[in-house]
Amino acid sequence: MQDDSTNSPTGGWSGRFSEPVAELVKRYTASIDFDYRLAECDITGSIAHARMLEACGVIAKADLADIERGFAQIREEIATGRFPWSRDLEDVHFNLERRLTALVGDAGKRLHTARSRNDQVATDVRLWLRAAIDEIITLILDFQGALLTLAEAHAATIMPGFTHLQVAQPVTFGHHLMAYFEMSARDRERFLDCRRRVNRLPLGAAALAGSSYPIDREQVARELGFEGICGNSLDAVSDRDFAIEFVAAAALLMTHLSRLSEELILWMSPRFGFIRLADRFCTGSSIMPQKKNPDVPELVRGKTGRINGHLVALLTLMKGQPLAYNKDNQEDKEPLFDTVDTLTQTLRIYADLIGGIEVNAERMRAAAREGYATATDLADYLVKRGLPFRDAHEVVARAVRHAETKACDLADLSLVELQSFSPIIDGDIFAVLSLEGSVASRKHAGGTAPEQVRAAIAAARRQLGL
C-alpha cells in the first residue's frame, strides 16, 4: 500500500514522476494477488466513510447515492466472478476505486476525500480479522463440544497417566481429554480478549496526521460495529499489534492441538493401541499395504511450526519500523491470511476427528497395570497410617523392586509379602492398590475421580451453554 490516491490512469502518484513504474517493480510491489480478499471489507468501510462525508456536508447526497449504487454493482460483479481485477492497479483499493469511478464518474473520485490508503487498509484488515476471530471462536466451541462428548463417554475409562512418557499414576481417559478442554478454554479467552483490541477504528487518521475536513469518526465506528476509535493518528495507521497478538494466540492454540496430535499418533500406534482414528483421517502407504498413517495429526504438528514462523515474521516485520506507515506493512497480510486459513481448517477437521475416535478400553486398562501405577497410592496409604512420607517412599520403592523380580504388579503381591516391607499394612490395602480405587480416591475438584470428571464436564457444558 502507498499513501493517498488520485485517479490518474497510471497510478495514484504518477504526476510526481517523470517515468512509469517498471514492470518488474509493478509485479514486486503489487498486493492484489492476495489482498483481493479484503474487497468486501473495503466496500463496507468505503460506504460507511461516504455516509459520514455526506452527513458532515463534505459530499452531496447525490454523490452518496451514486457511490452506493456503484458498489452494489461491484459486489455483484465480484460475486459472479466478473470483476476486472488488474495488477496494474496494484491493490484492492485502487481496483475498487477505479471501477467505481468508471461506473459513477466524479462521485467515485470524491470517495477518497479525508482518507488515505494507510487508514483504509488498516480498517479493512481489522474488519476482516474481527470476522475471522468470530468464526474461530465458534470453531473452538465445536471442538470443545466434541471433546466433552468423548470425555463423558469415558469418564471412568482407566488409562495410564504419564510423566516423562513413563507410566506414573492411573487416570481416566475422560480426565485426560478434559485437560485439552482447559487449554482450549484459555485459547478462547485469548481470542475474545484479542478481539477487543482488534475492534478499534483507524479510519480518519488519513495518511498519518488526521484530516482537515470536518469528519465524524465516531459515526463510522458505530456503523461498522467498532467499539471505539484509535486514539492517535500516527499509531492508527502503523499499528500491527493486533495482528501480532492474533497470530500469537493462534500459535498457542496450534501448539495445544499439536500436543494432542502427538498423543493421538502415539495412542493409535500398535505399541499402544489405545484408540482407532476413523479411516477418513488417515492414508496408506505406497509400498506397505498394512499401513494406516495418521496424516492429519502429523500435519497439525507440521503446520504448528508454520504458524510459529508467521508469528516470528510479523514480530520481525515491525521491530525496526519508524512511525508512521511504511511499505513493509504490506507484508503483514500473507502471514495473517495463512494463519487464519490454517487455524480454521485445523479446528474444523479436529472437531470431526475427535468425534470419530474409537477407544480400546481394555488396552488402556492393561497399560495402566504396567509400571506400578498405584505405587503412590501405597505410599499415601502408609502416610495415612502414621509413617512419614519419606519413609513411606522408601518402603514402596523396596516393594516395587521386589515385584519387579517376580514380574508382577504390586496388587499381585500377597499380604504377607507386603507386610514384610511394613507391618502397618493391612488387608484393606488391595482396595487401595486397585486401579479403580486409585482413581476414585482423587475426588477433589480437578481430580481424576470419575465423579469429578463428570462434574467438570457438566460445569463445562453450562459454561458453553450446551
NORNOR-V175134 format. One record per residue. RES is the residue in one small letter. PHI is phi in whole degrees, 0 to 359 (NA if undefined). PSI is psi in radians with two decimals (NA if undefined). D_FIRST is the distance of its C-alpha to the first C-alpha in whole Angstrom. Layout:
BEGIN
RES/PHI/PSI/D_FIRST, RES/PHI/PSI/D_FIRST
END
This chain:
BEGIN
m/NA/2.57/0, q/242/-3.09/4, d/285/-2.94/7, d/312/2.60/9, s/257/2.51/10, t/254/-2.83/14, n/234/0.64/15, s/290/2.73/16, p/291/-0.33/17, t/249/0.07/15, g/144/2.96/12, g/279/0.00/11, w/222/0.26/12, s/296/-0.50/15, g/297/-0.34/18, r/275/-0.30/17, f/245/2.69/18, s/264/-0.12/21, e/212/2.68/20, p/290/2.83/17, v/292/2.37/15, a/298/2.58/17, e/300/-0.70/17, l/297/-0.70/17, v/293/-0.68/14, k/304/-0.84/12, r/295/-0.66/13, y/290/-0.64/12, t/264/-0.25/8, a/293/2.50/8, s/240/0.04/8, i/298/-0.45/10, d/297/-0.38/13, f/235/-0.48/12, d/275/0.02/10, y/303/-0.44/13, r/289/-0.13/15, l/272/0.05/13, a/304/-0.85/14, e/297/-0.71/17, c/294/-0.66/16, d/295/-0.72/13, i/294/-0.80/17, t/300/-0.81/19, g/294/-0.66/17, s/294/-0.72/16, i/295/-0.75/20, a/298/-0.70/21, h/297/-0.77/19, a/296/-0.72/21, r/296/-0.67/24, m/294/-0.77/24, l/300/-0.70/23, e/293/-0.75/26, a/296/-0.52/28, c/270/0.03/27, g/79/0.28/28, v/276/-0.64/25, i/235/2.83/25, a/277/2.80/28, k/302/-0.65/30, a/295/-0.63/30, d/297/-0.79/26, l/299/-0.76/25, a/298/-0.72/28, d/295/-0.74/26, i/298/-0.79/23, e/294/-0.67/24, r/295/-0.75/26, g/296/-0.74/23, f/291/-0.53/21, a/298/-0.73/25, q/291/-0.70/25, i/297/-0.73/21, r/302/-0.74/22, e/293/-0.67/25, e/295/-0.72/24, i/295/-0.77/21, a/297/-0.55/24, t/260/0.09/26, g/76/0.35/24, r/256/0.05/24, f/286/2.34/21, p/276/1.31/20, w/297/2.45/16, s/224/2.21/15, r/290/-0.44/13, d/299/-0.47/13, l/270/0.12/11, e/74/-0.94/8, d/216/3.10/7, v/296/-0.59/9, h/292/-0.86/9, f/295/-0.67/10, n/300/-0.81/12, l/290/-0.74/14, e/295/-0.73/14, r/297/-0.74/15, r/294/-0.70/18, l/299/-0.77/19, t/296/-0.67/20, a/297/-0.58/22, l/277/-0.66/24, v/236/0.03/24, g/74/-2.37/24, d/300/-0.51/23, a/301/-0.66/23, g/295/-0.59/19, k/289/-0.46/18, r/279/-0.26/20, l/302/-0.62/18, h/279/0.08/15, t/300/2.33/17, a/70/0.37/17, r/213/2.88/13, s/233/2.85/10, r/294/-0.33/7, n/294/-0.86/7, d/281/-0.41/10, q/293/-0.86/10, v/291/-0.63/8, a/298/-0.65/10, t/292/-0.78/13, d/301/-0.82/12, v/296/-0.68/12, r/294/-0.72/16, l/298/-0.79/17, w/296/-0.77/17, l/290/-0.61/18, r/301/-0.78/21, a/295/-0.67/22, a/296/-0.72/22, i/298/-0.74/24, d/300/-0.71/26, e/293/-0.73/27, i/297/-0.72/27, i/298/-0.71/30, t/297/-0.71/32, l/291/-0.60/32, i/298/-0.73/33, l/298/-0.70/36, d/297/-0.78/37, f/299/-0.75/37, q/295/-0.67/39, g/298/-0.69/42, a/294/-0.70/42, l/300/-0.78/43, l/296/-0.70/45, t/297/-0.79/47, l/291/-0.71/48, a/296/-0.69/49, e/295/-0.67/51, a/292/-0.37/53, h/232/0.60/53, a/298/-0.46/54, a/245/0.15/57, t/282/2.04/57, i/276/2.39/57, m/218/2.88/55, p/282/2.37/55, g/271/2.54/53, f/241/2.55/52, t/229/2.47/51, h/57/0.40/50, l/60/0.40/50, q/250/2.55/54, v/303/2.23/56, a/245/-1.23/56, q/216/2.73/57, p/291/2.44/58, v/225/3.10/55, t/257/2.65/54, f/298/-0.65/51, g/300/-0.72/50, h/296/-0.73/50, h/299/-0.79/48, l/296/-0.59/46, m/292/-0.35/45, a/297/-0.69/44, y/288/-0.51/41, f/298/-0.77/41, e/299/-0.73/41, m/300/-0.83/38, s/291/-0.47/36, a/294/-0.72/37, r/295/-0.67/35, d/300/-0.79/32, r/299/-0.74/32, e/300/-0.71/33, r/296/-0.73/30, f/292/-0.67/27, l/298/-0.72/29, d/291/-0.73/28, c/300/-0.68/25, r/302/-0.62/24, r/298/-0.64/25, r/277/-0.46/23, v/294/-0.63/20, n/275/0.93/21, r/233/2.42/20, l/271/2.09/18, p/276/-0.42/15, l/303/2.36/15, g/110/-0.32/17, a/286/-0.29/15, a/56/-2.41/13, a/290/-0.76/11, l/190/-0.38/14, a/247/0.05/17, g/93/-2.95/18, s/234/2.57/19, s/273/-0.10/22, y/280/2.71/23, p/281/1.35/25, i/265/2.84/23, d/234/1.58/24, r/295/-0.61/22, e/296/-0.60/25, q/298/-0.79/25, v/296/-0.73/22, a/301/-0.77/23, r/297/-0.78/26, e/295/-0.63/25, l/271/-0.01/22, g/80/0.34/25, f/281/2.59/23, e/280/-0.25/26, g/180/-3.04/24, i/249/2.72/22, c/291/2.29/20, g/277/-0.24/22, n/226/2.23/20, s/295/-0.64/17, l/296/-0.80/16, d/292/-0.63/17, a/301/-0.71/15, v/274/-0.35/11, s/251/-0.18/12, d/290/2.22/14, r/232/0.33/14, d/306/-0.73/18, f/298/-0.64/18, a/289/-0.72/17, i/296/-0.76/19, e/298/-0.72/22, f/298/-0.84/22, v/294/-0.57/21, a/297/-0.77/24, a/296/-0.68/26, a/295/-0.69/26, a/296/-0.66/27, l/293/-0.77/30, l/297/-0.77/31, m/296/-0.61/30, t/298/-0.73/33, h/296/-0.75/35, l/292/-0.54/35, s/292/-0.68/35, r/297/-0.76/38, l/297/-0.70/40, s/300/-0.77/39, e/301/-0.71/41, e/291/-0.72/44, l/300/-0.71/44, i/297/-0.78/44, l/295/-0.80/47, w/295/-0.54/49, m/273/-0.12/49, s/296/2.48/50, p/303/-0.45/54, r/294/-0.49/55, f/259/-1.05/53, g/67/0.48/54, f/284/-0.61/53, i/222/2.93/50, r/230/2.20/50, l/274/2.53/46, a/300/2.55/46, d/302/-0.50/46, r/291/-0.18/43, f/253/0.15/41, c/231/2.88/43, t/227/3.00/43, g/257/-2.95/46, s/250/2.55/47, s/286/-0.26/47, i/235/-0.49/50, m/251/1.78/51, p/293/-0.28/52, q/276/-0.18/53, k/285/2.51/50, k/226/1.81/48, n/263/2.38/44, p/278/1.19/42, d/299/-0.72/39, v/297/-0.91/37, p/301/-0.64/38, e/295/-0.71/37, l/293/-0.60/34, v/298/-0.73/33, r/302/-0.79/34, g/293/-0.75/32, k/290/-0.37/29, t/297/-0.71/29, g/297/-0.61/29, r/296/-0.78/25, i/293/-0.70/24, n/302/-0.67/25, g/297/-0.69/23, h/297/-0.67/20, l/298/-0.82/21, v/297/-0.68/22, a/298/-0.77/19, l/291/-0.69/17, l/298/-0.74/19, t/292/-0.65/19, l/304/-0.70/15, m/268/-0.27/16, k/294/-0.45/19, g/245/0.23/18, q/274/2.23/15, p/282/2.86/16, l/290/2.53/15, a/248/-1.77/13, y/286/2.48/9, n/226/2.69/9, k/299/-0.41/6, d/312/-0.62/9, n/293/-0.22/8, q/299/-0.45/6, e/281/0.06/10, d/281/-0.39/11, k/282/-0.78/11, e/297/-0.78/14, p/298/-0.69/16, l/293/-0.82/16, f/299/-0.78/16, d/293/-0.62/19, t/298/-0.81/21, v/298/-0.81/21, d/300/-0.81/22, t/295/-0.78/25, l/292/-0.76/26, t/294/-0.70/27, q/296/-0.74/29, t/296/-0.81/31, l/296/-0.71/32, r/297/-0.74/33, i/291/-0.72/35, y/289/-0.54/36, a/299/-0.70/38, d/288/-0.73/40, l/298/-0.79/41, i/298/-0.71/42, g/294/-0.33/44, g/259/0.19/46, i/284/2.30/47, e/255/2.34/51, v/254/2.33/53, n/261/1.56/56, a/296/-0.58/57, e/292/-0.69/60, r/294/-0.67/58, m/297/-0.81/57, r/296/-0.75/60, a/298/-0.67/62, a/292/-0.58/59, a/292/-0.38/59, r/277/-0.12/63, e/267/2.62/62, g/81/0.19/61, y/57/0.95/63, a/294/-0.35/61, t/261/0.27/63, a/300/-0.71/65, t/295/-0.57/63, d/295/-0.66/65, l/295/-0.73/68, a/298/-0.78/67, d/298/-0.67/66, y/301/-0.80/69, l/294/-0.69/71, v/296/-0.72/70, k/295/-0.35/70, r/264/0.20/74, g/107/-0.10/74, l/278/2.32/73, p/303/2.56/70, f/301/-0.74/67, r/295/-0.60/67, d/291/-0.71/71, a/297/-0.70/70, h/302/-0.74/67, e/291/-0.72/69, v/301/-0.82/72, v/293/-0.65/69, a/300/-0.70/68, r/291/-0.65/72, a/295/-0.70/72, v/297/-0.76/69, r/300/-0.70/70, h/295/-0.75/73, a/296/-0.63/72, e/298/-0.69/70, t/294/-0.48/73, k/266/-0.06/74, a/55/0.79/71, c/224/2.96/71, d/277/2.83/69, l/302/-0.67/70, a/292/-0.27/71, d/271/-0.16/73, l/287/2.60/75, s/284/2.84/78, l/300/-0.69/79, v/298/-0.75/82, e/298/-0.79/79, l/296/-0.68/77, q/292/-0.34/79, s/293/-0.34/80, f/266/-0.48/77, s/199/2.15/77, p/290/-0.21/81, i/278/-0.07/79, i/286/2.36/77, d/234/-3.11/79, g/295/-0.35/79, d/285/-0.02/76, i/295/-0.50/73, f/289/-0.49/73, a/292/-0.62/71, v/291/-0.68/69, l/279/-0.12/68, s/285/2.66/67, l/297/-0.73/63, e/296/-0.73/64, g/295/-0.64/65, s/297/-0.91/63, v/290/-0.62/60, a/294/-0.49/62, s/288/-0.32/63, r/264/1.18/59, k/257/0.31/59, h/279/2.93/57, a/302/2.24/54, g/89/-0.06/51, g/277/3.06/54, t/267/0.00/54, a/303/2.39/58, p/308/-0.64/57, e/295/-0.62/58, q/285/-0.60/55, v/297/-0.78/53, r/295/-0.65/54, a/295/-0.70/53, a/295/-0.68/50, i/294/-0.75/49, a/297/-0.73/50, a/295/-0.66/48, a/294/-0.71/45, r/295/-0.69/46, r/296/-0.73/46, q/299/-0.68/43, l/270/-0.08/41, g/71/0.53/43, l/265/NA/45
END
